[in-house]
Amino acid sequence: MDATASPTQEKPVAKSPHPWPTYALRAAGWLLIAGIIPIAIVLGLRLRYWAFNISDPIRFLDDMRHGTFWGLLASGPEGYLNQYEKMDPQVPEWQDSRWNPWLDYSPLRLLVMREWGAWQRAHHPPDPNAPLIDAWQRPYWFSAPVLRFNTVLEGLSAIFAFLLTRYWVIRGSAGEKRGHFHGIWQGLVAALLIWFSPDLIINAHVWAQWDTWIVPWYLCACLLASLDWWFAAGVAIAIGANFKGQMIPITPIFIIWPLVQGRVGAALRWLCGGLFCYALITSGWLIAYLPPNLLAAARATQADLRTADFPPNLFVIPRIFDVPAAIWIFEMLLAVAAVPWLLRIFMPAVPKTSEQRWKMILHSRSTWISVSAILIVAVVFWPWLLPRNHSGWYFGLIAGVAAAASALMLPRRCQGYVLAAILGGGLFSCIALFHGSTCWWDCAVHYGSIHWPYLFIGPTSNIPAIFQLRFGWPRDVDQIVFTLPAIHGHWPHFITSRSYWPAFDLDVTAKVMFNTIYGVTLLLSGIAIGIQTRRNDRRALVAFVTPWIMFFLIPVQIQERYLLYGAAAAACCIGESVGMTLLGIVLTLFSLMMPMKILVDIGSSDLDQLGENLSRAVPWLFSPDSGNTIKQYLDGTQPDIAWGILIVGLVFLYVSLTPSSRARLRA
């Protein structure tokens, strides 16, 4: 001890790394967040109610009337499952000539309308002497159930935007010094951008449409895949696709993403989850069917009537549960579950390497037990398959053998995924082997692809619209736009002289050209996501948005509302940079213009009333002539704002493929 030190002197007390001002600031921050959230919720709810009422003069009535019509039919005596059966799957164009309104709802979307129809029957029964298409009523209380469902899904979108943004901000900041609210404030901003997005509010509460139903499931799937929960991500995508079929064209990114990283197992888990959930949702049409004779009689009656004259009980036909199909699926599940169990009994010590495992299997008694189990299954379900399809029953047998054999080499942790895939695949195999119907696919997906065979629909501003309106391309997507010369003329003679290399000219339609370009950009988008997630780079948030922008910009048959998906997901870009967030806001404004244009065009005779409503509600911002002013500004936007969207999309694609400065420093 120092001799000069006083014996009574105390040792200095170490200072706290977080003095009381730091704790006070943190407490103030949490109090601020606690105050912002309830205020935002209340303001958002009031804004949605206000938007519905103020926009009544320009409401797009067709979608609300169609939803009411199909909801009442699905909740009526014919039932939910029988609605798709009205459409002849052999003649998809039948809807265009016989039905108005048409049925292009996905199964979960029709289910939501069915619940809305049941509520209407209980609280506001339709007039039995009036057509169901006229049952919709204008006041808010009539549409309140489905508008509240829209609000719930918008709230889920905000929650998943918060979680996804916060996760990637933290994951992308590994090794960096982080503050107490790091990731929280970015996530909160993303949630608020979605909750108060004018694009979402106009789509869901002014139009009112159902496009917002996709957004939460896509954000949820991106979050789950980022957490390596690929099976659950597949389930989320299947749910979104069964709300709106527009989810399907971008789903390949969830296969490209893990494959870029060399993770085949992750891609397979995603496929298992999607197959399992999609099959469960559509199982009502796969494992239960209408008697063919009664269905044919109903369709014969239907062919002689106009849509408005169809009896409400024309398709009141009890569905038959397909017992042979259920037995077939159960036996496949039993075989797949029994083989690993038998292996654990007769092979207690399983070698780790696949080569050793194969050798043991080939010389083990369990092999013969497994083969016996497969043969027993084949013998049991053979009588069910043979009468159904004399030429194709062996496909079911091959599927059963392959499913059971796959369980021999898979680790125990994969058994659940295998069972889920077998259940989903078994349900879908009922289409070929038993009485499973594809009517849900014909109406929800296939009909949408042929319903509007045009380069674009409505006031859409994308690349096909520019080619038609500015460069004079034909409107029909199947019309040939150019022909590639005979390929054989560009190859050496010793190749082209061969008889197996025929000469041909390749006719290219607009649909083939634009959709092929979209396929290339989708591949690049999936590669970008795989690269950025492997780098643990925050730019993954930008990469998640890019596929949706490409989906709107390039393919044909796109409607004006479909930029909403990318604009909504772009709220998460706050986790990458403020600059990309500003581009996301620009994207939102572009997305807002197109549905607003169609609303003011349809309600052009009532724009004065709209202006008066706006001026009374917000006199400091709007004048009584605001409705006409809005229309004047929007009239000159189509299709030339597509150039701005293209620039934004190219920036998103470039940023998605390049590393950020943080990733370069870590490298």
C-alpha positions in Angstrom: 0.0 0.0 0.0 1.2 3.5 -0.7 2.8 5.0 2.4 1.3 8.4 1.7 -2.2 7.1 1.6 -4.4 7.7 4.6 -5.4 4.5 6.4 -8.9 5.7 6.6 -9.2 6.6 2.8 -11.8 4.5 1.0 -11.3 2.9 -2.4 -13.0 4.8 -5.2 -16.4 3.4 -6.3 -16.6 2.2 -9.9 -19.0 4.3 -12.0 -22.0 2.6 -13.5 -21.7 2.2 -17.3 -25.3 3.5 -17.6 -25.8 6.5 -15.3 -29.2 7.7 -14.4 -29.7 10.1 -17.4 -29.4 7.1 -19.7 -32.1 5.2 -17.9 -34.2 8.3 -17.9 -33.9 8.7 -21.6 -34.7 5.0 -22.2 -37.8 5.3 -20.0 -38.9 8.4 -21.9 -38.4 6.6 -25.2 -40.5 3.7 -24.1 -43.2 6.0 -22.8 -43.2 7.8 -26.1 -43.6 4.5 -28.0 -46.3 3.5 -25.6 -48.1 6.7 -26.4 -47.6 6.6 -30.1 -49.0 3.1 -30.6 -52.6 3.6 -29.2 -52.9 7.0 -30.7 -51.9 5.6 -34.1 -54.4 2.8 -33.8 -57.2 5.1 -32.9 -56.3 7.6 -35.7 -56.0 4.8 -38.2 -59.4 3.4 -37.4 -61.0 6.8 -37.6 -59.2 7.6 -40.9 -60.6 4.4 -42.4 -64.2 5.1 -41.3 -63.8 8.7 -42.6 -62.4 7.6 -45.9 -65.3 5.2 -46.6 -67.9 7.8 -45.9 -66.2 10.8 -47.6 -65.6 8.8 -50.9 -69.2 7.6 -51.3 -69.8 9.5 -54.6 -66.9 7.7 -56.4 -67.2 4.2 -54.9 -66.5 1.3 -57.3 -69.7 -0.6 -56.8 -69.1 -3.7 -58.9 -66.7 -5.4 -56.5 -68.9 -4.8 -53.5 -71.9 -6.0 -55.3 -70.1 -9.1 -56.6 -68.9 -9.9 -53.1 -72.4 -9.6 -51.7 -73.8 -11.8 -54.5 -71.3 -14.6 -54.0 -71.4 -14.4 -50.2 -75.2 -14.8 -50.2 -75.0 -17.7 -52.7 -72.3 -19.5 -50.7 -74.2 -19.0 -47.4 -77.5 -20.1 -49.0 -78.9 -23.6 -49.5 -76.4 -24.5 -52.2 -73.5 -24.1 -49.8 -69.9 -22.9 -50.0 -68.3 -25.9 -51.7 -70.9 -26.2 -54.5 -70.3 -22.7 -55.9 -67.3 -23.6 -58.0 -69.1 -26.7 -59.4 -71.4 -24.4 -61.3 -68.6 -23.7 -63.7 -68.0 -26.3 -66.4 -64.3 -27.1 -66.1 -64.2 -28.3 -69.8 -65.3 -24.9 -71.1 -63.5 -22.2 -69.0 -64.9 -19.4 -71.3 -68.4 -20.4 -70.2 -68.3 -17.8 -67.4 -67.9 -15.0 -69.9 -70.9 -16.0 -71.9 -73.2 -17.3 -69.2 -72.2 -15.6 -65.9 -72.4 -12.0 -64.8 -71.0 -11.6 -62.2 -68.3 -14.1 -62.8 -66.7 -16.2 -60.1 -62.9 -15.7 -59.9 -62.5 -15.9 -56.1 -59.8 -18.0 -54.5 -61.1 -20.5 -51.8 -60.3 -18.4 -48.7 -61.6 -15.2 -50.4 -64.9 -17.0 -51.2 -65.0 -18.2 -47.6 -64.7 -14.7 -46.2 -67.5 -13.6 -48.5 -69.5 -16.6 -47.4 -69.2 -15.4 -43.8 -70.2 -11.9 -44.8 -73.2 -13.4 -46.6 -74.2 -15.4 -43.5 -74.0 -12.1 -41.4 -76.2 -10.4 -44.0 -78.8 -13.2 -43.9 -78.9 -12.9 -40.1 -79.0 -9.1 -39.7 -80.2 -7.7 -43.1 -82.0 -10.5 -45.1 -82.1 -9.8 -48.8 -85.4 -9.1 -50.5 -86.6 -12.5 -51.9 -88.2 -10.7 -54.8 -85.1 -8.8 -55.9 -81.9 -10.2 -57.6 -79.1 -11.0 -55.2 -76.8 -8.8 -57.2 -78.8 -5.8 -56.0 -78.6 -6.8 -52.3 -75.6 -4.6 -51.4 -76.4 -1.4 -49.5 -74.4 1.8 -49.4 -74.2 2.6 -45.6 -71.1 1.7 -43.7 -72.8 -0.7 -41.4 -73.7 -3.0 -44.2 -70.1 -3.5 -45.4 -68.7 -3.2 -41.8 -67.8 -6.9 -41.4 -65.6 -7.2 -44.5 -64.2 -3.7 -44.0 -63.2 -4.7 -40.4 -61.6 -7.8 -41.8 -59.6 -5.6 -44.1 -58.5 -3.5 -41.1 -57.4 -6.6 -39.2 -55.2 -7.7 -42.1 -53.8 -4.2 -42.4 -52.9 -4.3 -38.7 -51.2 -7.7 -39.2 -49.3 -6.2 -42.1 -48.0 -3.4 -39.8 -47.0 -5.9 -37.1 -45.1 -8.2 -39.6 -43.5 -5.1 -41.1 -42.3 -4.1 -37.6 -40.9 -7.6 -36.9 -39.3 -8.1 -40.3 -37.6 -4.7 -40.3 -36.4 -5.0 -36.7 -35.0 -8.5 -37.3 -33.0 -7.5 -40.4 -31.7 -4.3 -38.8 -30.3 -6.3 -35.9 -29.1 -9.1 -38.1 -27.5 -6.7 -40.5 -25.7 -4.9 -37.6 -23.8 -7.9 -36.3 -20.5 -6.7 -34.7 -21.6 -3.1 -34.7 -22.3 -0.9 -31.7 -26.0 -0.7 -31.2 -28.2 1.6 -29.2 -31.0 0.6 -26.9 -33.7 1.3 -29.5 -31.7 -0.1 -32.4 -34.2 -1.8 -34.8 -37.2 -0.7 -32.7 -37.5 2.7 -34.2 -37.0 1.5 -37.7 -39.6 -1.2 -37.2 -42.0 1.3 -35.7 -41.6 3.6 -38.7 -42.2 0.7 -41.1 -45.4 -0.2 -39.2 -46.7 3.3 -39.2 -46.0 3.7 -43.0 -48.1 0.7 -43.7 -50.9 1.6 -41.2 -51.3 5.1 -42.6 -50.5 4.2 -46.2 -53.0 6.1 -48.4 -52.7 3.4 -51.0 -53.8 0.6 -48.7 -56.6 2.8 -47.2 -58.0 3.7 -50.6 -57.8 0.1 -51.9 -59.5 -1.4 -48.8 -61.9 1.3 -47.7 -62.6 3.6 -50.6 -62.7 1.3 -53.6 -63.3 -1.2 -51.6 -61.2 -4.2 -52.7 -59.3 -7.1 -51.2 -55.8 -6.7 -52.5 -54.4 -5.9 -49.0 -55.1 -9.5 -48.0 -51.9 -10.6 -49.6 -49.5 -8.2 -47.9 -49.4 -9.6 -44.3 -48.8 -13.2 -45.5 -46.0 -12.2 -47.8 -44.2 -10.2 -45.0 -44.9 -13.1 -42.6 -43.4 -15.6 -45.1 -40.3 -13.4 -45.5 -39.9 -13.2 -41.8 -40.3 -16.9 -41.2 -37.9 -17.8 -44.0 -35.4 -15.4 -42.6 -35.7 -17.2 -39.3 -35.1 -20.5 -41.1 -38.7 -21.7 -40.5 -39.2 -22.7 -44.1 -42.1 -25.0 -43.6 -44.1 -22.3 -41.8 -43.1 -19.8 -44.6 -44.7 -22.2 -47.1 -47.8 -22.4 -45.1 -48.0 -18.5 -45.0 -47.6 -18.3 -48.8 -50.3 -20.9 -49.3 -52.7 -18.9 -47.2 -52.0 -15.7 -49.1 -52.4 -17.5 -52.4 -55.8 -18.8 -51.4 -56.9 -15.3 -50.5 -55.7 -13.8 -53.8 -54.1 -15.7 -56.7 -51.8 -12.8 -57.5 -49.5 -14.3 -54.8 -48.7 -17.3 -57.1 -46.5 -15.6 -59.7 -43.9 -14.4 -57.2 -43.7 -17.6 -55.1 -40.7 -19.1 -57.1 -38.4 -16.7 -55.2 -38.8 -18.9 -52.1 -37.3 -21.7 -54.0 -34.6 -19.6 -55.7 -33.6 -18.0 -52.4 -32.4 -21.1 -50.6 -31.1 -22.8 -53.7 -28.7 -19.8 -54.3 -27.3 -20.6 -50.9 -27.0 -24.3 -51.6 -29.7 -25.2 -49.1 -31.8 -27.8 -51.0 -33.4 -28.9 -47.7 -34.8 -25.5 -47.0 -36.4 -25.3 -50.4 -37.9 -28.8 -49.9 -39.3 -27.8 -46.5 -40.9 -24.7 -48.1 -42.5 -26.9 -50.8 -43.8 -29.3 -48.1 -45.4 -26.5 -46.1 -47.0 -24.9 -49.2 -48.2 -28.3 -50.5 -49.6 -29.3 -47.2 -51.5 -26.1 -46.5 -52.8 -25.6 -50.0 -54.1 -29.2 -50.0 -55.8 -28.7 -46.7 -57.5 -25.5 -47.8 -58.8 -27.1 -51.0 -59.5 -30.6 -49.5 -63.3 -30.0 -49.6 -63.1 -30.4 -53.4 -60.4 -33.1 -53.4 -61.9 -35.6 -51.1 -65.7 -34.9 -51.5 -67.6 -34.8 -54.8 -71.0 -34.3 -56.3 -72.7 -37.3 -57.9 -71.9 -37.1 -61.6 -75.5 -37.8 -62.7 -77.0 -35.1 -60.5 -74.3 -32.6 -61.5 -74.9 -33.2 -65.2 -78.7 -32.8 -64.7 -78.1 -29.4 -62.9 -75.8 -28.2 -65.6 -78.3 -29.2 -68.3 -81.0 -27.1 -66.6 -78.5 -24.3 -66.2 -77.6 -24.2 -69.9 -81.2 -23.3 -70.8 -81.5 -20.3 -68.4 -80.1 -16.8 -68.0 -78.0 -16.2 -64.9 -80.7 -14.1 -63.3 -83.2 -16.9 -63.7 -81.2 -19.7 -62.0 -83.2 -21.2 -59.2 -81.4 -20.7 -55.8 -81.6 -24.4 -55.1 -80.3 -25.6 -58.5 -77.1 -26.9 -57.0 -78.4 -28.1 -53.7 -76.7 -31.5 -54.1 -75.2 -33.3 -51.1 -71.5 -34.0 -51.5 -70.3 -37.6 -51.2 -67.2 -38.2 -49.0 -64.7 -40.1 -51.1 -64.0 -43.1 -48.8 -61.5 -44.9 -51.2 -59.5 -41.7 -51.5 -59.4 -41.3 -47.7 -58.2 -44.9 -47.3 -55.6 -44.4 -50.0 -54.2 -41.3 -48.2 -54.3 -43.0 -44.8 -52.4 -46.0 -46.1 -49.7 -43.8 -47.6 -49.3 -42.0 -44.2 -49.2 -45.3 -42.4 -46.6 -46.8 -44.7 -44.3 -43.7 -44.4 -44.7 -43.6 -40.6 -44.2 -47.4 -40.1 -41.0 -47.8 -42.1 -38.8 -45.5 -39.8 -40.4 -47.2 -36.8 -39.5 -50.6 -38.0 -36.0 -49.4 -38.8 -35.5 -48.1 -35.2 -36.6 -51.6 -33.9 -34.4 -53.7 -36.2 -31.6 -51.2 -36.7 -30.9 -49.6 -33.3 -27.5 -48.1 -34.4 -28.0 -46.3 -37.7 -24.7 -45.3 -39.3 -24.1 -41.6 -40.0 -22.9 -41.7 -43.6 -25.4 -42.5 -46.4 -23.1 -45.2 -47.9 -22.9 -47.1 -44.6 -26.7 -46.7 -44.2 -27.4 -48.1 -47.6 -25.2 -51.1 -46.9 -27.0 -51.9 -43.7 -30.4 -51.5 -45.3 -29.6 -53.9 -48.1 -28.4 -56.6 -45.6 -31.1 -56.0 -42.9 -34.3 -57.8 -42.1 -36.0 -54.4 -41.9 -35.7 -54.1 -45.7 -37.8 -57.2 -46.2 -40.3 -55.9 -43.6 -40.5 -52.6 -45.4 -41.0 -54.2 -48.7 -43.7 -56.4 -47.2 -45.5 -53.3 -45.8 -45.4 -51.6 -49.2 -46.8 -54.7 -50.9 -49.6 -55.0 -48.3 -50.5 -51.3 -48.9 -50.5 -52.0 -52.7 -52.7 -55.0 -52.3 -55.2 -53.1 -50.1 -55.6 -50.0 -52.3 -55.4 -51.8 -55.6 -59.1 -52.6 -55.7 -59.9 -49.0 -55.0 -57.7 -47.7 -57.8 -58.3 -50.2 -60.5 -62.1 -49.5 -61.1 -61.4 -45.7 -61.1 -58.7 -45.6 -63.7 -57.7 -48.8 -65.6 -54.7 -47.2 -67.3 -53.2 -45.1 -64.5 -53.6 -47.0 -61.2 -49.9 -47.9 -61.2 -49.0 -44.2 -60.8 -50.6 -44.4 -57.3 -48.6 -47.6 -56.6 -45.4 -45.9 -57.7 -46.1 -42.9 -55.5 -46.8 -45.2 -52.5 -43.6 -47.1 -53.0 -41.5 -43.9 -53.5 -43.1 -42.3 -50.4 -42.3 -45.3 -48.2 -38.8 -45.7 -49.7 -38.0 -42.1 -49.1 -38.5 -42.6 -45.4 -35.6 -45.1 -45.3 -32.9 -42.6 -45.8 -34.3 -39.4 -44.2 -33.3 -38.3 -40.7 -35.8 -38.6 -37.9 -36.3 -34.8 -37.7 -37.6 -34.8 -41.3 -40.4 -37.3 -40.7 -43.0 -34.6 -40.0 -42.2 -32.8 -43.2 -42.5 -36.1 -45.1 -45.8 -36.9 -43.6 -47.1 -33.4 -44.4 -45.9 -33.7 -48.0 -47.5 -37.1 -48.3 -50.8 -35.8 -47.0 -50.7 -32.8 -49.4 -49.6 -34.9 -52.4 -52.1 -37.6 -51.5 -54.9 -35.1 -51.5 -53.9 -33.7 -54.9 -53.4 -37.2 -56.3 -57.2 -37.7 -55.8 -57.7 -35.5 -58.8 -56.2 -38.1 -61.1 -57.0 -41.3 -59.2 -60.4 -40.7 -57.7 -63.1 -38.0 -57.9 -61.1 -34.9 -56.9 -62.2 -31.7 -58.7 -60.1 -28.9 -60.2 -63.1 -26.5 -60.3 -61.5 -24.3 -57.6 -58.4 -23.9 -59.7 -60.3 -23.3 -62.9 -62.3 -20.5 -61.3 -59.7 -19.0 -59.0 -56.6 -19.1 -61.1 -57.1 -20.4 -64.7 -60.1 -18.2 -65.4 -58.2 -15.1 -64.3 -55.5 -15.9 -66.8 -58.0 -15.9 -69.7 -60.6 -13.5 -68.5 -58.9 -10.3 -69.7 -56.5 -11.3 -72.6 -55.1 -7.8 -73.0 -51.7 -6.2 -72.6 -53.0 -4.3 -69.6 -56.3 -3.7 -67.8 -57.7 -0.4 -66.6 -55.5 2.7 -66.2 -52.4 0.6 -65.6 -49.1 2.3 -66.2 -46.5 -0.3 -66.9 -44.3 -1.4 -69.8 -47.0 -3.3 -71.8 -49.2 -0.2 -71.5 -46.4 2.0 -72.9 -45.9 -0.4 -75.8 -49.6 -0.4 -76.6 -50.4 3.3 -76.1 -47.2 4.9 -77.2 -45.8 2.4 -79.7 -49.0 1.0 -81.2 -48.7 -2.6 -80.2 -51.9 -4.7 -80.5 -54.0 -5.1 -77.5 -54.5 -8.8 -77.8 -51.8 -10.7 -75.8 -51.9 -13.7 -78.1 -51.2 -11.7 -81.3 -47.8 -12.3 -82.8 -45.6 -9.2 -82.5 -42.5 -10.4 -84.2 -41.0 -13.6 -85.7 -37.5 -14.9 -85.1 -35.8 -16.1 -88.3 -35.0 -19.8 -88.8 -32.4 -20.7 -86.2 -30.7 -23.2 -88.4 -29.4 -20.5 -90.7 -27.0 -19.3 -88.0 -25.3 -22.6 -87.3 -22.5 -24.4 -89.1 -23.5 -26.6 -92.0 -22.4 -29.9 -90.5 -25.0 -29.3 -87.7 -27.8 -27.9 -89.7 -27.5 -30.6 -92.4 -28.5 -33.2 -89.8 -32.1 -34.4 -90.2 -32.8 -34.0 -86.4 -32.3 -30.2 -86.7 -35.4 -29.0 -88.5 -35.7 -25.5 -89.8 -38.4 -23.3 -88.2 -39.3 -19.7 -87.6 -40.3 -18.8 -84.1 -43.5 -16.7 -83.7 -43.4 -14.6 -80.5 -46.6 -13.2 -79.0 -46.7 -10.3 -76.6 -47.6 -12.6 -73.8 -44.6 -14.9 -74.3 -42.2 -11.9 -74.7 -43.2 -9.9 -71.6 -43.8 -12.9 -69.4 -40.4 -14.3 -70.4 -38.7 -11.1 -69.5 -40.6 -11.1 -66.2 -39.3 -14.7 -65.5 -35.7 -13.5 -66.0 -36.2 -10.5 -63.6 -37.9 -12.8 -61.1 -34.9 -15.1 -61.2 -32.6 -12.2 -60.6 -34.8 -11.0 -57.7 -34.7 -14.5 -56.1 -30.9 -14.6 -56.6 -30.6 -11.1 -55.0 -32.6 -12.2 -51.9 -30.4 -15.3 -51.6 -27.2 -13.2 -51.9 -28.2 -10.5 -49.4 -29.5 -13.0 -46.8 -26.3 -14.9 -47.0 -24.4 -11.7 -46.5 -26.6 -10.9 -43.5 -27.1 -7.5 -45.3 -29.9 -5.2 -44.5 -30.4 -4.8 -48.2 -32.4 -8.0 -48.0 -35.3 -5.7 -47.1 -34.9 -4.0 -50.4 -34.6 -7.4 -52.2 -37.9 -8.5 -50.7 -39.7 -5.6 -52.5 -38.1 -6.0 -55.9 -40.1 -9.1 -57.1 -43.4 -7.2 -56.6 -42.2 -4.2 -58.6 -41.2 -6.5 -61.4 -44.5 -8.3 -61.2 -46.3 -5.0 -61.8 -44.0 -3.5 -64.4 -43.4 -6.3 -66.9 -46.1 -9.1 -67.3 -49.2 -8.7 -69.4 -52.8 -8.7 -68.0 -51.9 -6.6 -65.0 -54.4 -4.4 -63.3 -53.9 -0.9 -61.9 -54.1 -2.0 -58.3 -51.2 -4.5 -58.3 -48.4 -2.1 -57.6 -49.8 -1.9 -54.1 -48.0 -5.1 -53.0 -44.5 -3.7 -53.7 -45.4 -0.2 -52.4 -46.6 -1.7 -49.1 -43.6 -4.0 -48.7 -41.3 -1.0 -49.4 -42.2 0.4 -46.0 -39.6 -2.0 -44.6 -36.9 -0.3 -46.5 -36.5 2.1 -43.6 -34.3 -0.6 -42.1 -31.8 -0.2 -45.0 -31.7 3.5 -45.5 -33.7 6.7 -45.6 -33.1 7.0 -49.3 -34.7 3.7 -50.2 -37.6 4.7 -47.9 -38.1 7.8 -49.9 -38.2 5.8 -53.1 -40.8 3.5 -51.4 -42.9 6.6 -50.7 -42.6 7.6 -54.3 -43.7 4.1 -55.3 -46.7 4.5 -53.0 -47.7 7.8 -54.7 -47.4 6.1 -58.1 -49.5 3.2 -56.9 -52.1 5.6 -55.5 -52.6 7.5 -58.7 -53.9 4.5 -60.8 -56.8 3.3 -58.6 -57.7 7.0 -57.9 -57.8 7.6 -61.7 -60.3 4.8 -62.2 -62.4 6.0 -59.2 -62.7 9.6 -60.4 -63.3 8.4 -64.0 -66.2 6.1 -62.9 -67.6 8.8 -60.5 -67.0 11.7 -62.9 -70.6 12.8 -62.7 -70.4 13.0 -58.9 -67.0 14.8 -58.5 -68.8 18.0 -57.3 -70.2 16.1 -54.4 -66.8 14.6 -53.6 -65.3 18.1 -53.6 -68.0 19.4 -51.3 -67.4 16.4 -48.9 -63.7 17.0 -48.8 -64.0 20.8 -48.4 -66.4 20.3 -45.4 -64.1 17.8 -43.8 -60.8 19.5 -44.4 -61.5 23.1 -45.5 -57.8 24.2 -45.1 -56.7 21.7 -47.7 -59.6 21.2 -50.1 -62.0 23.4 -52.0 -65.5 22.5 -53.3 -63.9 22.1 -56.8 -61.3 19.6 -55.5 -62.9 16.6 -57.1 -62.5 18.0 -60.6 -59.0 19.3 -59.8 -57.9 15.8 -58.8 -59.3 14.4 -62.0 -57.4 17.0 -64.1 -54.1 16.1 -62.4 -54.7 12.3 -62.9 -55.9 12.4 -66.5 -52.4 12.9 -68.0 -50.6 10.3 -65.9 -51.3 7.1 -67.9 -49.2 5.4 -69.1 -46.2 7.8 -68.8 -45.7 7.4 -65.0 -44.5 3.9 -65.9 -41.2 5.5 -66.8 -40.8 6.7 -63.3 -41.9 3.3 -61.9 -39.3 1.6 -64.2 -36.5 3.9 -62.9 -37.5 3.1 -59.3 -37.7 -0.6 -60.1 -34.3 -0.6 -61.7 -32.8 1.1 -58.6 -34.4 -1.5 -56.4 -33.0 -4.3 -58.6 -29.5 -2.8 -58.6 -29.5 -2.2 -54.8 -30.8 -5.7 -54.3 -27.9 -7.2 -56.1 -25.1 -5.1 -54.7 -23.6 -5.1 -51.1 -24.0 -2.2 -48.8 -21.1 -0.4 -47.2 -21.7 -2.3 -44.0 -21.3 -5.6 -45.8 -18.1 -4.5 -47.5 -16.6 -3.5 -44.2 -17.4 -6.8 -42.6 -16.0 -8.6 -45.6 
